[in-house]
């Protein structure tokens, strides 16, 4: 962990864009891990162990910083728990459940809808004004989501016969968008302290879901390969990517850093095709262009 923190400082001091690229690569790989985990470890076991690993490492190597920030954060505990439920527990539970019903290509393209959902939520609930380009970009991205969910077939769209995994991913993205909007006025503490407490809340709130999975007889504890997958998820997408992102935001600001999320629907399908051999259909290409085109329009003025 100390070595990781030193690496972050060295890389971030000279190249925050490298940190952001690595972050998006790890977040893209999370979709691949979700698919590979099928048959090796069950979804709620992944969610619980993911945050247990992250929390253990954070509290082991950054305890003094977390303890200092807790003096402020304890006064916002309800908000922190809600943030954990929407942004970490809820999102990840739906994410790994959806992996059993859809492809990694679909999962990563649909994740590209996140910035637009945040934009829509900010306009509806926080009275943030929309520019003309942002208003044009929203239907482009939503059209891309519909193209993936309907597999480019008009009869599927008209019959509302969507893949349950794709619907789960859209709901997961909406859940994470709520968490993102809640971050607008987060307590003024260090990023590591804030992330550690929310991650701990995510671990605790994941336990009832794990209990339900066990009660239904659907829990599967990791195989040897399953432990490798869980370790990767707990260390890379859950911990290192978050630390890299926090450092990059510190260096270049949240607006410029957020633009790099556009890389997820690019890296994800490439990894799915290369590592899993998943097919890439014409409707995927159309959806990808619509999603990225919509985000580009929405972010044009800020960029």
C-alpha positions in Angstrom: 0.0 0.0 0.0 2.8 2.4 0.9 4.5 1.5 -2.4 1.3 2.2 -4.2 0.9 5.6 -2.6 4.5 6.5 -3.5 3.8 5.4 -7.1 0.8 7.6 -7.2 2.9 10.6 -6.0 5.6 9.9 -8.6 3.3 9.4 -11.5 0.8 12.1 -10.6 3.5 14.7 -10.0 4.5 14.6 -13.7 1.5 13.0 -15.6 -2.0 13.1 -14.2 -3.3 12.0 -17.6 -1.4 8.7 -17.2 -3.1 8.2 -13.9 -6.5 8.8 -15.4 -5.8 6.5 -18.3 -4.8 3.7 -15.9 -7.9 4.4 -13.8 -10.3 4.0 -16.8 -8.4 0.9 -17.9 -9.0 -0.7 -14.5 -12.6 0.4 -14.4 -13.1 -1.1 -17.9 -11.4 -4.3 -16.7 -14.0 -4.6 -13.9 -16.6 -5.5 -16.5 -14.4 -8.3 -17.8 -13.8 -9.5 -14.3 -17.5 -9.6 -13.7 -18.0 -12.0 -16.7 -15.0 -14.2 -15.8 -16.3 -14.5 -12.3 -19.4 -16.5 -13.4 -19.0 -20.0 -12.0 -16.1 -19.0 -9.8 -17.7 -16.7 -7.2 -21.2 -15.4 -6.8 -22.2 -11.7 -7.2 -22.9 -10.8 -3.5 -19.8 -12.6 -2.3 -17.8 -10.4 -4.8 -19.4 -7.2 -3.5 -18.8 -8.0 0.2 -15.2 -9.3 -0.3 -14.4 -6.4 -2.7 -15.0 -3.8 0.0 -13.5 -5.9 2.8 -10.2 -6.0 0.9 -10.2 -2.3 0.1 -11.2 -1.3 3.7 -8.6 -3.6 5.2 -5.8 -2.1 3.1 -6.9 1.5 3.7 -7.3 1.2 7.5 -4.0 -0.7 7.7 -1.9 1.9 5.9 -3.9 5.2 6.3 -5.5 4.8 9.7 -4.2 8.1 11.2 -5.6 10.1 8.2 -8.9 8.3 8.4 -9.2 8.8 12.2 -8.6 12.5 11.8 -11.2 12.9 9.1 -13.7 10.8 11.1 -14.0 13.7 13.5 -15.8 15.6 10.7 -17.4 12.7 8.9 -19.2 11.3 11.9 -21.6 14.2 11.7 -22.6 13.2 8.2 -23.1 9.5 8.8 -26.6 9.2 7.3 -25.4 10.9 4.1 -22.3 8.7 3.9 -24.4 5.5 4.3 -26.8 6.6 1.6 -23.9 7.4 -0.7 -22.5 3.9 0.0 -25.8 2.2 -0.8 -26.4 4.0 -4.1 -22.8 4.4 -5.3 -21.0 1.3 -4.1 -23.3 -1.4 -2.7 -26.3 -0.9 -5.0 -24.2 -0.2 -8.1 -21.9 -3.2 -7.7 -24.7 -5.6 -6.7 -26.6 -4.8 -9.9 -23.3 -4.7 -11.9 -22.2 -8.2 -11.0 -25.8 -9.6 -11.2 -26.1 -8.2 -14.7 -22.9 -9.8 -15.8 -24.7 -13.1 -15.6 -27.2 -12.0 -18.3 -25.4 -9.7 -20.7 -22.0 -9.4 -22.4 -19.0 -7.4 -21.2 -19.2 -5.3 -24.4 -22.8 -4.3 -23.5 -21.8 -3.6 -19.9 -19.0 -1.3 -20.7 -20.9 0.6 -23.5 -23.8 1.1 -21.1 -21.5 2.5 -18.5 -20.8 5.3 -20.9 -24.3 6.6 -20.1 -23.2 7.7 -16.6 -22.1 11.3 -17.4 -25.4 12.0 -19.2 -27.5 10.6 -16.3 -25.5 12.9 -13.9 -26.1 15.8 -16.2 -29.8 15.1 -16.4 -30.0 14.7 -12.6 -28.2 17.9 -12.0 -30.6 19.8 -14.3 -33.7 18.2 -12.7 -32.8 18.2 -9.1 -30.0 20.8 -8.6 -31.3 23.4 -11.0 -28.1 23.3 -13.1 -28.8 25.0 -16.4 -28.3 23.0 -19.6 -26.5 24.5 -22.6 -27.9 23.9 -26.1 -25.2 21.3 -26.9 -25.8 19.5 -23.6 -29.6 19.3 -24.5 -28.7 17.9 -27.9 -26.2 15.4 -26.4 -28.6 13.8 -24.0 -30.9 12.2 -26.6 -27.8 11.0 -28.6 -26.5 9.1 -25.6 -29.9 7.7 -24.6 -30.3 6.5 -28.2 -27.1 4.6 -27.8 -28.3 3.0 -24.6 -31.5 2.0 -26.4 -29.6 0.6 -29.3 -27.6 -1.7 -27.0 -30.6 -2.8 -24.9 -32.7 -3.6 -28.0 -29.7 -5.2 -29.8 -30.5 -3.0 -32.7 -33.8 -4.8 -33.4 -37.0 -2.7 -33.8 -39.3 -5.6 -32.7 -37.4 -5.9 -29.4 -37.9 -2.2 -28.9 -41.5 -2.2 -29.8 -42.3 -5.2 -27.6 -40.2 -3.8 -24.7 -38.5 -7.3 -24.6 -35.2 -6.0 -23.3 -32.3 -8.1 -21.8 -32.7 -8.1 -18.0 -28.9 -7.7 -17.7 -28.9 -4.6 -19.8 -31.8 -3.1 -17.8 -29.9 -3.9 -14.6 -26.9 -2.0 -15.9 -29.0 1.0 -16.7 -30.5 1.0 -13.2 -27.0 0.6 -11.8 -25.8 3.6 -13.7 -28.8 5.6 -12.4 -27.9 4.5 -8.9 -24.3 5.7 -9.3 -25.5 8.9 -10.8 -27.4 9.6 -7.6 -24.2 9.0 -5.6 -22.3 11.3 -7.9 -24.8 14.1 -7.4 -24.5 13.6 -3.6 -20.8 14.3 -3.9 -21.4 17.9 -4.9 -21.4 19.0 -1.3 -19.4 16.3 0.3 -17.7 17.0 3.7 -14.4 18.9 3.4 -12.0 16.1 4.3 -9.2 14.2 2.5 -10.2 12.0 -0.4 -8.7 8.9 1.2 -10.6 9.6 4.5 -13.9 10.1 2.7 -13.4 7.1 0.5 -12.4 4.8 3.4 -15.5 5.6 5.5 -17.9 5.2 2.5 -16.2 2.0 1.6 -16.6 0.7 5.1 -20.3 1.7 4.9 -20.5 -0.2 1.6 -19.1 -3.3 3.2 -21.6 -3.2 6.1 -24.6 -2.5 3.8 -23.5 -5.4 1.6 -23.9 -7.9 4.4 -27.7 -8.2 4.2 -27.4 -8.9 0.4 -24.9 -11.6 1.1 -27.2 -13.0 3.8 -30.1 -13.1 1.3 -27.9 -14.8 -1.3 -26.9 -17.4 1.2 -30.5 -17.9 2.4 -31.5 -18.6 -1.2 -28.7 -21.1 -1.6 -27.1 -19.1 -4.4 -23.9 -18.0 -2.6 -20.7 -19.4 -4.0 -17.5 -18.9 -2.1 -14.4 -18.2 -4.4 -12.6 -21.0 -6.1 -8.8 -20.5 -6.5 -9.5 -18.5 -9.7 -12.3 -16.8 -7.9 -10.0 -15.5 -5.2 -7.7 -14.1 -7.9 -10.6 -12.3 -9.5 -11.8 -10.9 -6.1 -8.3 -9.8 -5.3 -8.0 -8.0 -8.6 -11.3 -6.3 -8.1 -10.6 -5.3 -4.5 -7.1 -3.9 -5.2 -7.3 -2.5 -8.8 -10.8 -1.1 -9.7 -11.9 -0.6 -6.0 -8.7 0.8 -4.5 -5.9 1.8 -6.8 -8.2 3.3 -9.4 -9.9 5.4 -6.8 -6.6 6.7 -5.4 -5.3 7.4 -8.9 -8.5 9.3 -9.7 -8.4 11.3 -6.4 -4.8 12.3 -7.2 -5.6 13.4 -10.7 -8.6 15.4 -9.6 -6.3 17.2 -7.1 -3.9 18.0 -9.9 -6.2 19.1 -12.8 -9.6 19.5 -11.3 -12.8 17.3 -11.3 -14.2 18.7 -14.6 -11.2 17.8 -16.7 -10.7 14.5 -14.9 -14.3 13.5 -15.4 -14.0 13.8 -19.2 -11.7 10.7 -19.1 -14.7 8.5 -18.2 -15.4 8.6 -22.0 -12.5 6.0 -22.3 -14.5 3.3 -20.4 -16.9 2.5 -23.4 -13.8 2.4 -25.6 -11.4 0.3 -23.5 -14.2 -2.1 -22.3 -15.3 -3.5 -25.7 -11.7 -3.8 -26.8 -10.8 -5.8 -23.7 -14.0 -8.0 -24.1 -13.1 -8.8 -27.7 -9.4 -9.5 -27.0 -9.7 -11.3 -23.7 -13.1 -13.0 -23.9 -13.5 -13.3 -27.7 -16.9 -11.6 -27.5 -18.5 -10.6 -30.9 -18.8 -6.9 -31.8 -21.9 -6.3 -33.8 -22.9 -3.3 -36.0 -25.4 -2.1 -33.3 -22.5 -2.0 -30.8 -20.6 0.3 -33.2 -23.7 2.5 -33.7 -24.4 2.6 -30.0 -20.8 3.5 -29.2 -20.8 6.4 -31.7 -24.1 7.7 -30.2 -22.9 7.4 -26.6 -19.5 9.0 -27.2 -21.0 11.6 -29.6 -23.6 12.6 -27.0 -21.0 12.9 -24.2 -18.7 14.9 -26.5 -21.5 17.4 -27.3 -22.5 17.6 -23.6 -18.9 18.3 -22.5 -17.9 20.5 -25.5 -18.3 23.8 -23.8 -16.6 22.7 -20.6 -13.7 21.2 -22.5 
